[in-house]
Every structure is written in structure tokens, then in C-alpha cells.
Amino acid sequence: MATYLQFLAAFVAPPLLVLAALRVRDRRDEWWSLVGVGVLLVLALAYTTPWDNYLIRRGVWTYGADAVVATLWLAPIEEYAFVAMQTVVAGLWVQRVADSPDAEFTPAKRDAAVGALAGLAVTAAGVAFLGTASTFYLGAILAWAGPVLALQWGVGWRYLLARSSTVAVGVGAPTLYFATADRVALADGIWTISTEYATGVAVAGLPIEEGAFFLVTNLFVVQGLVLFDWVVARWA
């Protein structure tokens, strides 16, 4: 059985290094976009850490014997590294595929309420799922994701819709990649999802909860950076 550290070295470090090298090669001077990645990295760790540790305490997932180096709180230190590295990978990726921001785009006043309500609807669906053991993990993902989506959609769902191609490509590639890597880790026993708290539904061997997790986390990063660049362009 491979270790969590070996998993990071094999599946997460390579795309990070490639994207970082391409960034250096291109000598891009939009320093604010790197600031955006840094801000999202800090927010990702701050927002994910309590949720992650709670689910570990609840027993939603466990780690293989001798698969981790050490733990901080209840999560392996590799888990924090994974969150940080995934954020940087998704951030550098979407910056490569994104169009120049449209500083002239102005949303309607009612758009903020519509976007916020849509995000809160995701939270409400998640809370409803928390009441049943088999949908608990899925519910925890949706309830946790909803407030972030409410904020992002409240700020600029219509702008994100106008940039739907960028968002789709920006989210789709890292989601597919990390979901595939996660499937390998599960098969190797690096971590295990509790059957008690999961629906048991899988796509190509990957529990739908894990697919949902990578979808929403990459959505956080991609939408966050698309909106960040738009706001900076408007201010400039």
C-alpha cells in the first residue's frame, strides 16, 4: 500500500510543478492573479480545516495503517498539503484558460439576491440530507459548499454565466483529474469512505460523494479567481 505522501508526490506535485513552470516560462506580469491564488489558498485551508476534522471525528472516512506521516488536530498533515496544492493547481490552471476580464460588465442589482438564494438552496438541500446516515456525507458536502456558492453567486453569477466556457474548462479538467487520482487512493487503501455515511452510488468506482467534493472545491477556486480578476479590472 502506498502512503499519502507518495500519493501527493505521484499525483498532485507533477501538475503543480508543470503549471508553475509554464507560469514562469510565460513571464506573465498580472501579479494580482497570483495574489488571488494566495488569498484563496488561505481561505481554503481556513474553511476546510474544521469541516474536514469534524468528518474525521465522525468517522466518515479513515486512513490506512501507516499511510500518514503525522496528524495535526485529527487530520494528517498530508491532508492540509493536499488542500493547498489542489487550490494552487486549479488556480494556475484556470489562469491559463481564462479570457481577459470584462471590466465593463455590470450586473443588475437584483442579481445579488438571486445568486445568494441559489447558494443557500444548496445548503438547505445539504441540511436535509444530514438527517439520514446514508446521505450524511453528501449532505455535509452540500451544506458546507452552499455558503461559499451563495457568496460567489451573489457577487457575480451573471458574470460567471457570461464566462461559462472558462468556468466549465477551468473546473472540468482538475475535477476529472483529482477524482481519478482519488479513485486510485481509495483502491489502494490510503483512505477509506465509511459505508455507513455514504449512498453506495459510484461512477467508475468513485463514490459520488468524492466526485461532488472535487466538483465543489474546484468550483470555489475557479469561480473565485474569475470573479477576483473581474473585480480588480473594474477597480483599475
C-alpha atoms as an extended CHARMM CRD file, in Angstrom:
* protein
*
       236  EXT
         1         1  MET       CA              0.0000000000        0.0000000000        0.0000000000  PROA      1               0.0000000000
         2         2  ALA       CA              1.2490000000        3.4480000000       -0.9170000000  PROA      2               0.0000000000
         3         3  THR       CA              1.3600000000        6.2560000000        1.6130000000  PROA      3               0.0000000000
         4         4  TYR       CA             -0.4620000000        9.5740000000        1.4910000000  PROA      4               0.0000000000
         5         5  LEU       CA              2.8730000000       11.3300000000        0.9470000000  PROA      5               0.0000000000
         6         6  GLN       CA              3.6390000000        9.0910000000       -2.0190000000  PROA      6               0.0000000000
         7         7  PHE       CA              0.1830000000        9.8550000000       -3.3960000000  PROA      7               0.0000000000
         8         8  LEU       CA              0.9060000000       13.5850000000       -3.2380000000  PROA      8               0.0000000000
         9         9  ALA       CA              4.2700000000       13.0980000000       -4.9080000000  PROA      9               0.0000000000
        10        10  ALA       CA              2.8230000000       10.9520000000       -7.6880000000  PROA      10              0.0000000000
        11        11  PHE       CA             -0.4610000000       12.7060000000       -8.4470000000  PROA      11              0.0000000000
        12        12  VAL       CA             -0.5250000000       16.2350000000       -7.0370000000  PROA      12              0.0000000000
        13        13  ALA       CA              3.0220000000       17.5470000000       -7.2490000000  PROA      13              0.0000000000
        14        14  PRO       CA              3.5220000000       16.8710000000      -11.0140000000  PROA      14              0.0000000000
        15        15  PRO       CA              0.6610000000       19.0490000000      -12.3330000000  PROA      15              0.0000000000
        16        16  LEU       CA              1.5510000000       21.7340000000       -9.7960000000  PROA      16              0.0000000000
        17        17  LEU       CA              5.1780000000       21.8130000000      -10.9500000000  PROA      17              0.0000000000
        18        18  VAL       CA              4.2230000000       21.7870000000      -14.6340000000  PROA      18              0.0000000000
        19        19  LEU       CA              1.7520000000       24.6500000000      -14.2430000000  PROA      19              0.0000000000
        20        20  ALA       CA              4.2160000000       26.6350000000      -12.1200000000  PROA      20              0.0000000000
        21        21  ALA       CA              6.9550000000       26.1220000000      -14.7340000000  PROA      21              0.0000000000
        22        22  LEU       CA              4.6120000000       27.2600000000      -17.5140000000  PROA      22              0.0000000000
        23        23  ARG       CA              3.7500000000       30.3220000000      -15.4950000000  PROA      23              0.0000000000
        24        24  VAL       CA              7.4400000000       31.2030000000      -15.1110000000  PROA      24              0.0000000000
        25        25  ARG       CA              8.1150000000       30.4930000000      -18.7930000000  PROA      25              0.0000000000
        26        26  ASP       CA              5.3100000000       32.7640000000      -19.9260000000  PROA      26              0.0000000000
        27        27  ARG       CA              6.6190000000       35.5570000000      -17.6820000000  PROA      27              0.0000000000
        28        28  ARG       CA              3.1300000000       36.7920000000      -17.0090000000  PROA      28              0.0000000000
        29        29  ASP       CA              3.0530000000       40.1090000000      -15.1990000000  PROA      29              0.0000000000
        30        30  GLU       CA             -0.5060000000       40.0330000000      -13.8230000000  PROA      30              0.0000000000
        31        31  TRP       CA              0.7570000000       39.9400000000      -10.2690000000  PROA      31              0.0000000000
        32        32  TRP       CA             -2.7410000000       40.4040000000       -8.8890000000  PROA      32              0.0000000000
        33        33  SER       CA             -3.7810000000       36.9900000000      -10.2090000000  PROA      33              0.0000000000
        34        34  LEU       CA             -1.1180000000       35.3220000000       -8.0510000000  PROA      34              0.0000000000
        35        35  VAL       CA             -2.3730000000       37.3690000000       -5.1280000000  PROA      35              0.0000000000
        36        36  GLY       CA             -5.7920000000       35.8950000000       -5.8480000000  PROA      36              0.0000000000
        37        37  VAL       CA             -4.4110000000       32.3530000000       -5.7240000000  PROA      37              0.0000000000
        38        38  GLY       CA             -2.6810000000       33.1250000000       -2.4300000000  PROA      38              0.0000000000
        39        39  VAL       CA             -5.8380000000       34.5490000000       -0.9010000000  PROA      39              0.0000000000
        40        40  LEU       CA             -7.8690000000       31.5280000000       -1.9910000000  PROA      40              0.0000000000
        41        41  LEU       CA             -5.2250000000       29.1700000000       -0.6020000000  PROA      41              0.0000000000
        42        42  VAL       CA             -5.5160000000       30.7610000000        2.8470000000  PROA      42              0.0000000000
        43        43  LEU       CA             -9.3170000000       30.7710000000        2.6800000000  PROA      43              0.0000000000
        44        44  ALA       CA             -9.4170000000       27.1490000000        1.5140000000  PROA      44              0.0000000000
        45        45  LEU       CA             -7.3520000000       25.9800000000        4.4810000000  PROA      45              0.0000000000
        46        46  ALA       CA             -9.3040000000       28.1010000000        6.9430000000  PROA      46              0.0000000000
        47        47  TYR       CA            -12.7050000000       26.9630000000        5.6730000000  PROA      47              0.0000000000
        48        48  THR       CA            -11.8850000000       23.3150000000        5.0330000000  PROA      48              0.0000000000
        49        49  THR       CA             -9.9280000000       22.5060000000        8.2050000000  PROA      49              0.0000000000
        50        50  PRO       CA            -12.7840000000       22.4720000000       10.7770000000  PROA      50              0.0000000000
        51        51  TRP       CA            -15.1380000000       20.6670000000        8.3790000000  PROA      51              0.0000000000
        52        52  ASP       CA            -12.5100000000       18.0940000000        7.4580000000  PROA      52              0.0000000000
        53        53  ASN       CA            -11.6100000000       17.3780000000       11.0680000000  PROA      53              0.0000000000
        54        54  TYR       CA            -15.2580000000       17.1020000000       12.0880000000  PROA      54              0.0000000000
        55        55  LEU       CA            -15.9280000000       14.4590000000        9.4390000000  PROA      55              0.0000000000
        56        56  ILE       CA            -12.8400000000       12.5340000000       10.5020000000  PROA      56              0.0000000000
        57        57  ARG       CA            -14.0720000000       12.6160000000       14.0970000000  PROA      57              0.0000000000
        58        58  ARG       CA            -17.4970000000       11.4670000000       12.9230000000  PROA      58              0.0000000000
        59        59  GLY       CA            -15.8750000000        8.5380000000       11.1110000000  PROA      59              0.0000000000
        60        60  VAL       CA            -16.9620000000        9.4950000000        7.6020000000  PROA      60              0.0000000000
        61        61  TRP       CA            -13.5250000000        8.4940000000        6.3690000000  PROA      61              0.0000000000
        62        62  THR       CA            -10.4240000000        6.8900000000        7.8130000000  PROA      62              0.0000000000
        63        63  TYR       CA             -6.8200000000        6.4320000000        6.7180000000  PROA      63              0.0000000000
        64        64  GLY       CA             -4.8450000000        3.2650000000        6.1550000000  PROA      64              0.0000000000
        65        65  ALA       CA             -2.4840000000        1.9710000000        8.8000000000  PROA      65              0.0000000000
        66        66  ASP       CA              0.9240000000        3.6390000000        8.4020000000  PROA      66              0.0000000000
        67        67  ALA       CA             -0.4040000000        5.6530000000        5.4320000000  PROA      67              0.0000000000
        68        68  VAL       CA              0.2600000000        9.0480000000        7.0040000000  PROA      68              0.0000000000
        69        69  VAL       CA              3.3260000000       10.7040000000        8.4890000000  PROA      69              0.0000000000
        70        70  ALA       CA              1.6390000000       12.5970000000       11.3230000000  PROA      70              0.0000000000
        71        71  THR       CA             -1.5960000000       14.3470000000       12.2250000000  PROA      71              0.0000000000
        72        72  LEU       CA             -2.3990000000       17.9270000000       13.1280000000  PROA      72              0.0000000000
        73        73  TRP       CA             -5.6230000000       18.0430000000       15.1220000000  PROA      73              0.0000000000
        74        74  LEU       CA             -7.2850000000       14.9340000000       13.6500000000  PROA      74              0.0000000000
        75        75  ALA       CA             -6.2640000000       15.2810000000       10.0040000000  PROA      75              0.0000000000
        76        76  PRO       CA             -2.9950000000       14.0640000000        8.5120000000  PROA      76              0.0000000000
        77        77  ILE       CA             -0.5440000000       16.8180000000        7.6640000000  PROA      77              0.0000000000
        78        78  GLU       CA             -0.7070000000       15.4960000000        4.1070000000  PROA      78              0.0000000000
        79        79  GLU       CA             -4.4020000000       16.4370000000        4.0650000000  PROA      79              0.0000000000
        80        80  TYR       CA             -3.5990000000       20.0980000000        4.6010000000  PROA      80              0.0000000000
        81        81  ALA       CA             -0.9470000000       19.8610000000        1.9060000000  PROA      81              0.0000000000
        82        82  PHE       CA             -3.4830000000       18.3200000000       -0.4650000000  PROA      82              0.0000000000
        83        83  VAL       CA             -5.9620000000       21.1630000000        0.1080000000  PROA      83              0.0000000000
        84        84  ALA       CA             -3.2660000000       23.7650000000       -0.5050000000  PROA      84              0.0000000000
        85        85  MET       CA             -1.7850000000       22.0350000000       -3.5490000000  PROA      85              0.0000000000
        86        86  GLN       CA             -5.1620000000       21.3890000000       -5.1750000000  PROA      86              0.0000000000
        87        87  THR       CA             -6.0450000000       25.0620000000       -4.7480000000  PROA      87              0.0000000000
        88        88  VAL       CA             -2.8340000000       26.1590000000       -6.4660000000  PROA      88              0.0000000000
        89        89  VAL       CA             -3.2290000000       23.6230000000       -9.2820000000  PROA      89              0.0000000000
        90        90  ALA       CA             -6.8040000000       24.7010000000      -10.0120000000  PROA      90              0.0000000000
        91        91  GLY       CA             -5.8280000000       28.3580000000       -9.7030000000  PROA      91              0.0000000000
        92        92  LEU       CA             -2.8800000000       28.1900000000      -12.0810000000  PROA      92              0.0000000000
        93        93  TRP       CA             -4.9160000000       26.0830000000      -14.4980000000  PROA      93              0.0000000000
        94        94  VAL       CA             -7.8710000000       28.4570000000      -14.7650000000  PROA      94              0.0000000000
        95        95  GLN       CA             -5.4880000000       31.3640000000      -15.2770000000  PROA      95              0.0000000000
        96        96  ARG       CA             -4.1450000000       29.5930000000      -18.3640000000  PROA      96              0.0000000000
        97        97  VAL       CA             -7.5770000000       29.0900000000      -19.9070000000  PROA      97              0.0000000000
        98        98  ALA       CA             -9.3310000000       32.2840000000      -18.7850000000  PROA      98              0.0000000000
        99        99  ASP       CA            -10.1910000000       35.1460000000      -21.1160000000  PROA      99              0.0000000000
       100       100  SER       CA             -9.3020000000       38.7090000000      -20.2200000000  PROA      100             0.0000000000
       101       101  PRO       CA            -11.7980000000       40.0750000000      -17.6680000000  PROA      101             0.0000000000
       102       102  ASP       CA            -14.6000000000       42.2970000000      -18.9050000000  PROA      102             0.0000000000
       103       103  ALA       CA            -14.3430000000       45.4560000000      -16.8030000000  PROA      103             0.0000000000
       104       104  GLU       CA            -17.4380000000       46.9090000000      -18.4960000000  PROA      104             0.0000000000
       105       105  PHE       CA            -19.7600000000       44.1090000000      -17.3830000000  PROA      105             0.0000000000
       106       106  THR       CA            -22.2290000000       45.4070000000      -14.7950000000  PROA      106             0.0000000000
       107       107  PRO       CA            -24.7140000000       43.0750000000      -13.0660000000  PROA      107             0.0000000000
       108       108  ALA       CA            -28.2690000000       44.0620000000      -12.2170000000  PROA      108             0.0000000000
       109       109  LYS       CA            -28.9930000000       44.9670000000       -8.6110000000  PROA      109             0.0000000000
       110       110  ARG       CA            -31.3530000000       42.0270000000       -8.1050000000  PROA      110             0.0000000000
       111       111  ASP       CA            -28.6750000000       39.5760000000       -9.2590000000  PROA      111             0.0000000000
       112       112  ALA       CA            -27.0460000000       39.5340000000       -5.8210000000  PROA      112             0.0000000000
       113       113  ALA       CA            -30.2200000000       38.2950000000       -4.1350000000  PROA      113             0.0000000000
       114       114  VAL       CA            -30.8670000000       35.6810000000       -6.8060000000  PROA      114             0.0000000000
       115       115  GLY       CA            -27.3370000000       34.3000000000       -6.5670000000  PROA      115             0.0000000000
       116       116  ALA       CA            -27.2980000000       34.2560000000       -2.7830000000  PROA      116             0.0000000000
       117       117  LEU       CA            -30.6290000000       32.4460000000       -2.6200000000  PROA      117             0.0000000000
       118       118  ALA       CA            -29.4210000000       29.8260000000       -5.0990000000  PROA      118             0.0000000000
       119       119  GLY       CA            -26.3800000000       29.1300000000       -2.9330000000  PROA      119             0.0000000000
       120       120  LEU       CA            -28.4920000000       28.9480000000        0.2130000000  PROA      120             0.0000000000
       121       121  ALA       CA            -30.7540000000       26.4480000000       -1.5670000000  PROA      121             0.0000000000
       122       122  VAL       CA            -27.7050000000       24.1940000000       -1.9250000000  PROA      122             0.0000000000
       123       123  THR       CA            -27.1190000000       24.4900000000        1.8120000000  PROA      123             0.0000000000
       124       124  ALA       CA            -30.7700000000       23.7060000000        2.5370000000  PROA      124             0.0000000000
       125       125  ALA       CA            -30.5770000000       20.5650000000        0.4040000000  PROA      125             0.0000000000
       126       126  GLY       CA            -27.4430000000       19.5270000000        2.2570000000  PROA      126             0.0000000000
       127       127  VAL       CA            -29.0300000000       20.0570000000        5.6570000000  PROA      127             0.0000000000
       128       128  ALA       CA            -31.9760000000       17.8940000000        4.5820000000  PROA      128             0.0000000000
       129       129  PHE       CA            -29.5950000000       15.0830000000        3.6360000000  PROA      129             0.0000000000
       130       130  LEU       CA            -27.8220000000       15.2330000000        7.0030000000  PROA      130             0.0000000000
       131       131  GLY       CA            -30.7910000000       13.5740000000        8.6930000000  PROA      131             0.0000000000
       132       132  THR       CA            -30.1670000000       10.2000000000        7.0470000000  PROA      132             0.0000000000
       133       133  ALA       CA            -26.9930000000        8.2240000000        7.6810000000  PROA      133             0.0000000000
       134       134  SER       CA            -26.5770000000        7.0470000000        4.0860000000  PROA      134             0.0000000000
       135       135  THR       CA            -26.7480000000       10.6000000000        2.7330000000  PROA      135             0.0000000000
       136       136  PHE       CA            -24.8280000000       12.2380000000        5.5820000000  PROA      136             0.0000000000
       137       137  TYR       CA            -21.5300000000       12.6770000000        3.6960000000  PROA      137             0.0000000000
       138       138  LEU       CA            -23.2790000000       14.0810000000        0.6190000000  PROA      138             0.0000000000
       139       139  GLY       CA            -25.3060000000       16.3770000000        2.8440000000  PROA      139             0.0000000000
       140       140  ALA       CA            -22.1860000000       17.5590000000        4.6590000000  PROA      140             0.0000000000
       141       141  ILE       CA            -20.5830000000       18.4810000000        1.3270000000  PROA      141             0.0000000000
       142       142  LEU       CA            -23.6130000000       20.4380000000        0.1050000000  PROA      142             0.0000000000
       143       143  ALA       CA            -24.2840000000       22.1670000000        3.4340000000  PROA      143             0.0000000000
       144       144  TRP       CA            -20.6180000000       23.2000000000        3.6020000000  PROA      144             0.0000000000
       145       145  ALA       CA            -20.4500000000       24.2990000000       -0.0360000000  PROA      145             0.0000000000
       146       146  GLY       CA            -23.6500000000       26.3480000000       -0.0460000000  PROA      146             0.0000000000
       147       147  PRO       CA            -22.4320000000       29.4350000000        1.8700000000  PROA      147             0.0000000000
       148       148  VAL       CA            -19.3890000000       29.8070000000       -0.4040000000  PROA      148             0.0000000000
       149       149  LEU       CA            -21.5340000000       29.3970000000       -3.5010000000  PROA      149             0.0000000000
       150       150  ALA       CA            -24.0420000000       31.9100000000       -2.1090000000  PROA      150             0.0000000000
       151       151  LEU       CA            -21.2600000000       34.4540000000       -1.6830000000  PROA      151             0.0000000000
       152       152  GLN       CA            -19.7350000000       33.8740000000       -5.1160000000  PROA      152             0.0000000000
       153       153  TRP       CA            -23.0510000000       33.7340000000       -6.9580000000  PROA      153             0.0000000000
       154       154  GLY       CA            -24.2750000000       36.7490000000       -5.0380000000  PROA      154             0.0000000000
       155       155  VAL       CA            -21.2450000000       38.7210000000       -6.2000000000  PROA      155             0.0000000000
       156       156  GLY       CA            -21.4490000000       37.7540000000       -9.8400000000  PROA      156             0.0000000000
       157       157  TRP       CA            -23.4300000000       34.7330000000      -11.0120000000  PROA      157             0.0000000000
       158       158  ARG       CA            -24.4100000000       36.5570000000      -14.1830000000  PROA      158             0.0000000000
       159       159  TYR       CA            -20.7650000000       37.3670000000      -14.9240000000  PROA      159             0.0000000000
       160       160  LEU       CA            -19.8440000000       33.7290000000      -14.2800000000  PROA      160             0.0000000000
       161       161  LEU       CA            -22.6030000000       32.7070000000      -16.6770000000  PROA      161             0.0000000000
       162       162  ALA       CA            -21.1300000000       35.0210000000      -19.2960000000  PROA      162             0.0000000000
       163       163  ARG       CA            -17.7950000000       33.2780000000      -18.7140000000  PROA      163             0.0000000000
       164       164  SER       CA            -19.3600000000       29.8060000000      -18.6540000000  PROA      164             0.0000000000
       165       165  SER       CA            -16.8250000000       28.3180000000      -21.0910000000  PROA      165             0.0000000000
       166       166  THR       CA            -13.9170000000       29.4090000000      -18.8980000000  PROA      166             0.0000000000
       167       167  VAL       CA            -15.6440000000       28.1230000000      -15.7720000000  PROA      167             0.0000000000
       168       168  ALA       CA            -16.5090000000       24.7980000000      -17.4050000000  PROA      168             0.0000000000
       169       169  VAL       CA            -12.9790000000       24.1490000000      -18.6770000000  PROA      169             0.0000000000
       170       170  GLY       CA            -11.4240000000       25.5500000000      -15.5190000000  PROA      170             0.0000000000
       171       171  VAL       CA            -13.4890000000       23.2890000000      -13.2830000000  PROA      171             0.0000000000
       172       172  GLY       CA            -13.7950000000       20.2400000000      -15.5110000000  PROA      172             0.0000000000
       173       173  ALA       CA            -10.1360000000       19.3730000000      -16.0290000000  PROA      173             0.0000000000
       174       174  PRO       CA             -8.9540000000       19.4600000000      -12.3930000000  PROA      174             0.0000000000
       175       175  THR       CA            -12.1670000000       17.8120000000      -11.1880000000  PROA      175             0.0000000000
       176       176  LEU       CA            -11.7190000000       14.8870000000      -13.5610000000  PROA      176             0.0000000000
       177       177  TYR       CA             -8.0210000000       14.6340000000      -12.7560000000  PROA      177             0.0000000000
       178       178  PHE       CA             -8.3350000000       14.7330000000       -8.9700000000  PROA      178             0.0000000000
       179       179  ALA       CA            -11.3710000000       12.4510000000       -8.9790000000  PROA      179             0.0000000000
       180       180  THR       CA             -9.3670000000        9.8810000000      -10.9290000000  PROA      180             0.0000000000
       181       181  ALA       CA             -6.4430000000       10.2240000000       -8.5300000000  PROA      181             0.0000000000
       182       182  ASP       CA             -8.8420000000        9.8610000000       -5.6010000000  PROA      182             0.0000000000
       183       183  ARG       CA            -10.1660000000        6.6390000000       -7.1180000000  PROA      183             0.0000000000
       184       184  VAL       CA             -6.6050000000        5.2810000000       -7.1320000000  PROA      184             0.0000000000
       185       185  ALA       CA             -6.0730000000        6.2860000000       -3.4970000000  PROA      185             0.0000000000
       186       186  LEU       CA             -9.3130000000        4.6000000000       -2.4320000000  PROA      186             0.0000000000
       187       187  ALA       CA             -8.4090000000        1.4240000000       -4.3050000000  PROA      187             0.0000000000
       188       188  ASP       CA             -5.0090000000        1.3950000000       -2.6240000000  PROA      188             0.0000000000
       189       189  GLY       CA             -6.4840000000        1.9030000000        0.8340000000  PROA      189             0.0000000000
       190       190  ILE       CA             -4.7400000000        5.2060000000        1.5390000000  PROA      190             0.0000000000
       191       191  TRP       CA             -8.1220000000        6.3870000000        2.7770000000  PROA      191             0.0000000000
       192       192  THR       CA            -11.4920000000        4.6750000000        3.0640000000  PROA      192             0.0000000000
       193       193  ILE       CA            -15.0110000000        6.0960000000        2.9230000000  PROA      193             0.0000000000
       194       194  SER       CA            -17.4220000000        4.7560000000        5.5470000000  PROA      194             0.0000000000
       195       195  THR       CA            -20.2430000000        2.7270000000        4.0140000000  PROA      195             0.0000000000
       196       196  GLU       CA            -22.4940000000        3.8820000000        6.8560000000  PROA      196             0.0000000000
       197       197  TYR       CA            -22.4030000000        7.5270000000        5.7940000000  PROA      197             0.0000000000
       198       198  ALA       CA            -22.2730000000        7.1210000000        2.0050000000  PROA      198             0.0000000000
       199       199  THR       CA            -25.0210000000        6.3720000000       -0.5010000000  PROA      199             0.0000000000
       200       200  GLY       CA            -23.0900000000        3.4930000000       -2.0430000000  PROA      200             0.0000000000
       201       201  VAL       CA            -23.5960000000        5.0040000000       -5.5030000000  PROA      201             0.0000000000
       202       202  ALA       CA            -20.4030000000        5.1520000000       -7.5410000000  PROA      202             0.0000000000
       203       203  VAL       CA            -19.3760000000        6.2360000000      -11.0270000000  PROA      203             0.0000000000
       204       204  ALA       CA            -16.4790000000        4.2500000000      -12.4980000000  PROA      204             0.0000000000
       205       205  GLY       CA            -15.7370000000        3.0320000000       -8.9850000000  PROA      205             0.0000000000
       206       206  LEU       CA            -15.6580000000        6.5160000000       -7.4440000000  PROA      206             0.0000000000
       207       207  PRO       CA            -18.2660000000        7.3020000000       -4.7590000000  PROA      207             0.0000000000
       208       208  ILE       CA            -20.4710000000       10.1660000000       -5.9160000000  PROA      208             0.0000000000
       209       209  GLU       CA            -19.6480000000       11.9970000000       -2.6960000000  PROA      209             0.0000000000
       210       210  GLU       CA            -15.9720000000       12.1670000000       -3.6390000000  PROA      210             0.0000000000
       211       211  GLY       CA            -16.8550000000       13.3930000000       -7.1110000000  PROA      211             0.0000000000
       212       212  ALA       CA            -19.1210000000       16.0440000000       -5.5800000000  PROA      212             0.0000000000
       213       213  PHE       CA            -16.3320000000       17.1400000000       -3.2380000000  PROA      213             0.0000000000
       214       214  PHE       CA            -13.8440000000       17.7430000000       -6.0330000000  PROA      214             0.0000000000
       215       215  LEU       CA            -16.5090000000       19.4360000000       -8.1360000000  PROA      215             0.0000000000
       216       216  VAL       CA            -17.4200000000       21.9980000000       -5.4840000000  PROA      216             0.0000000000
       217       217  THR       CA            -13.8580000000       22.6370000000       -4.2920000000  PROA      217             0.0000000000
       218       218  ASN       CA            -12.6080000000       23.2970000000       -7.8050000000  PROA      218             0.0000000000
       219       219  LEU       CA            -15.7020000000       25.4020000000       -8.4200000000  PROA      219             0.0000000000
       220       220  PHE       CA            -14.7640000000       27.5020000000       -5.3740000000  PROA      220             0.0000000000
       221       221  VAL       CA            -11.3040000000       28.1790000000       -6.7870000000  PROA      221             0.0000000000
       222       222  VAL       CA            -12.2600000000       28.7770000000      -10.4110000000  PROA      222             0.0000000000
       223       223  GLN       CA            -15.2350000000       30.9970000000       -9.6920000000  PROA      223             0.0000000000
       224       224  GLY       CA            -13.2680000000       32.8310000000       -7.0400000000  PROA      224             0.0000000000
       225       225  LEU       CA            -10.4340000000       33.6940000000       -9.4210000000  PROA      225             0.0000000000
       226       226  VAL       CA            -12.7050000000       34.6050000000      -12.3330000000  PROA      226             0.0000000000
       227       227  LEU       CA            -14.5780000000       36.9780000000      -10.0350000000  PROA      227             0.0000000000
       228       228  PHE       CA            -11.3560000000       38.2700000000       -8.4780000000  PROA      228             0.0000000000
       229       229  ASP       CA             -9.9060000000       39.2260000000      -11.8660000000  PROA      229             0.0000000000
       230       230  TRP       CA            -13.2050000000       40.8760000000      -12.8310000000  PROA      230             0.0000000000
       231       231  VAL       CA            -13.3540000000       42.9430000000       -9.6400000000  PROA      231             0.0000000000
       232       232  VAL       CA             -9.7080000000       44.0030000000       -9.9950000000  PROA      232             0.0000000000
       233       233  ALA       CA            -10.3150000000       45.0050000000      -13.6210000000  PROA      233             0.0000000000
       234       234  ARG       CA            -13.3320000000       47.0930000000      -12.6100000000  PROA      234             0.0000000000
       235       235  TRP       CA            -11.3540000000       48.8630000000       -9.8750000000  PROA      235             0.0000000000
       236       236  ALA       CA             -8.4770000000       49.5130000000      -12.2300000000  PROA      236             0.0000000000
